[in-house]
Amino acid sequence: MNRHHKDILKLIQDQAGAPTQHTFLDSYLGSTHPRIAIGVPSLRQIAGSWMKAHRDLSADDVVALLSSLITAKSYTEKCMAGILLDYTTTGQREFDPAIFDTWLDHLEGWSEVDTLCTGKYTVKGLSSRWKEWKPLVTRFAKSAGIQKRRASLVLFCAPLRADKHEALAATALQNIDKLKSEKDILITKAISWLLRSMEKHHRTLVEEYIGENKDTLPKIAVRETLAKLTTGRKTRVTRK
């Protein structure tokens, strides 16, 4: 265990109860990993304060810390890695994106994957290093591991929601094309989320894509995306 990991784990344990497992929430999160009884706001407070006090860490130091957390046994430590990444500096994020390939091998369920792959890092990280990210996310879409296939979709959500990125949008739709026949909710909901994330900056592209593929896309993705395009929400509001 990384020495910084030990320090952070103690901070978590000082504010939390004992690990839990096999609860209804665990089933919802899709993870079989034991969960420490502490809320996300508390984890974010710990992460923000700790990273603020450790601005001297290098990118290599950050990778070592996050790798230690992600390979730990508990759901909470795995998610803490993604939360910490949100509070890193630009310089601390200058690591090889290929490490995500290794990290994703140790995650399961939508919550662990999304906490790592949909944070502030991706908003600028994908576009600024797109030459490195493109082959990675393309490979994820063809992976046997469903956690990597989900990552190949949700990694695009934050950057495409934040700004207009033609190259990212094109690859995002290519990945959707590869995965749109899947029935697992981890994929169908991710497709819906990604299409809705593109609505603000790529509305015409989304409208055209839905029009051309509505019969082959997951029904939930078509329904929620059309509602988003029409009402600004993922579900229509029925007025009495």
GIPE-V187613 format. One record per residue. N is the residue number from 1. RES is the residue in one small letter. PHI is phi in degrees with one decimal (NA if undefined). Layout:
BEGIN
N&RES&PHI, N&RES&PHI
END
This chain:
BEGIN
1&m&NA, 2&n&-57.2, 3&r&-62.9, 4&h&-69.3, 5&h&-58.3, 6&k&-59.6, 7&d&-63.5, 8&i&-68.6, 9&l&-61.5, 10&k&-63.9, 11&l&-61.9, 12&i&-66.6, 13&q&-64.7, 14&d&-65.7, 15&q&-109.6, 16&a&-132.2, 17&g&-90.7, 18&a&-78.8, 19&p&-59.9, 20&t&-124.2, 21&q&-156.8, 22&h&61.3, 23&t&-102.4, 24&f&-59.8, 25&l&-63.5, 26&d&-59.1, 27&s&-64.2, 28&y&-63.1, 29&l&-72.8, 30&g&78.9, 31&s&-118.7, 32&t&-97.4, 33&h&-76.6, 34&p&-60.6, 35&r&-119.9, 36&i&-80.2, 37&a&-77.0, 38&i&-151.9, 39&g&-83.0, 40&v&-61.8, 41&p&-56.9, 42&s&-68.0, 43&l&-63.4, 44&r&-67.4, 45&q&-65.0, 46&i&-63.3, 47&a&-62.4, 48&g&-62.8, 49&s&-67.3, 50&w&-67.5, 51&m&-66.6, 52&k&-62.4, 53&a&-84.9, 54&h&-130.3, 55&r&-67.8, 56&d&-82.0, 57&l&-66.6, 58&s&-83.1, 59&a&-60.3, 60&d&-64.6, 61&d&-62.6, 62&v&-64.5, 63&v&-60.4, 64&a&-62.8, 65&l&-66.2, 66&l&-64.2, 67&s&-63.8, 68&s&-64.2, 69&l&-67.5, 70&i&-67.5, 71&t&-90.1, 72&a&-72.0, 73&k&-80.9, 74&s&-90.4, 75&y&-56.1, 76&t&-64.8, 77&e&-65.8, 78&k&-62.2, 79&c&-69.3, 80&m&-60.6, 81&a&-60.1, 82&g&-65.0, 83&i&-67.1, 84&l&-59.5, 85&l&-58.7, 86&d&-62.1, 87&y&-103.3, 88&t&-77.7, 89&t&-82.7, 90&t&-57.7, 91&g&-64.8, 92&q&-70.9, 93&r&-94.2, 94&e&-84.7, 95&f&-112.3, 96&d&-68.2, 97&p&-59.2, 98&a&-58.2, 99&i&-62.7, 100&f&-61.0, 101&d&-61.1, 102&t&-73.1, 103&w&-57.7, 104&l&-64.4, 105&d&-63.7, 106&h&-106.2, 107&l&-114.9, 108&e&-147.7, 109&g&79.3, 110&w&-65.6, 111&s&-68.9, 112&e&-63.7, 113&v&-65.6, 114&d&-68.4, 115&t&-63.5, 116&l&-80.1, 117&c&-104.7, 118&t&-127.2, 119&g&-88.2, 120&k&-63.5, 121&y&-54.8, 122&t&-73.3, 123&v&-56.9, 124&k&-108.0, 125&g&-62.8, 126&l&-70.1, 127&s&-70.2, 128&s&-73.0, 129&r&-130.1, 130&w&-63.1, 131&k&-61.2, 132&e&-84.8, 133&w&-77.9, 134&k&-57.2, 135&p&-65.2, 136&l&-69.4, 137&v&-70.2, 138&t&-66.1, 139&r&-68.4, 140&f&-58.4, 141&a&-64.6, 142&k&-104.7, 143&s&-70.6, 144&a&-73.4, 145&g&-85.7, 146&i&-66.0, 147&q&-65.2, 148&k&-76.6, 149&r&-65.7, 150&r&-64.1, 151&a&-59.2, 152&s&-63.8, 153&l&-102.5, 154&v&-72.8, 155&l&-58.8, 156&f&-84.8, 157&c&-60.7, 158&a&-66.3, 159&p&-65.1, 160&l&-78.1, 161&r&-75.2, 162&a&-85.0, 163&d&-159.1, 164&k&-93.4, 165&h&-133.1, 166&e&-61.4, 167&a&-66.2, 168&l&-65.0, 169&a&-63.0, 170&a&-62.9, 171&t&-69.6, 172&a&-59.1, 173&l&-68.4, 174&q&-63.0, 175&n&-67.6, 176&i&-59.5, 177&d&-57.2, 178&k&-68.0, 179&l&-111.9, 180&k&-66.8, 181&s&-85.2, 182&e&-71.5, 183&k&-106.8, 184&d&-63.8, 185&i&-61.9, 186&l&-60.6, 187&i&-93.5, 188&t&-61.3, 189&k&-70.8, 190&a&-66.0, 191&i&-62.3, 192&s&-60.4, 193&w&-62.3, 194&l&-64.9, 195&l&-60.9, 196&r&-67.9, 197&s&-66.6, 198&m&-85.8, 199&e&-59.5, 200&k&-67.7, 201&h&-102.8, 202&h&-136.0, 203&r&-58.3, 204&t&-60.9, 205&l&-61.3, 206&v&-66.5, 207&e&-59.6, 208&e&-65.9, 209&y&-65.6, 210&i&-62.0, 211&g&-60.5, 212&e&-83.4, 213&n&-127.3, 214&k&-61.5, 215&d&-82.9, 216&t&-113.6, 217&l&-78.3, 218&p&-56.4, 219&k&-57.7, 220&i&-64.5, 221&a&-67.8, 222&v&-64.9, 223&r&-61.1, 224&e&-71.1, 225&t&-71.7, 226&l&-63.7, 227&a&-64.5, 228&k&-63.7, 229&l&-65.0, 230&t&-87.7, 231&t&-116.2, 232&g&85.0, 233&r&-120.8, 234&k&-81.9, 235&t&-130.7, 236&r&-75.4, 237&v&-93.6, 238&t&-88.3, 239&r&-96.1, 240&k&-85.7
END
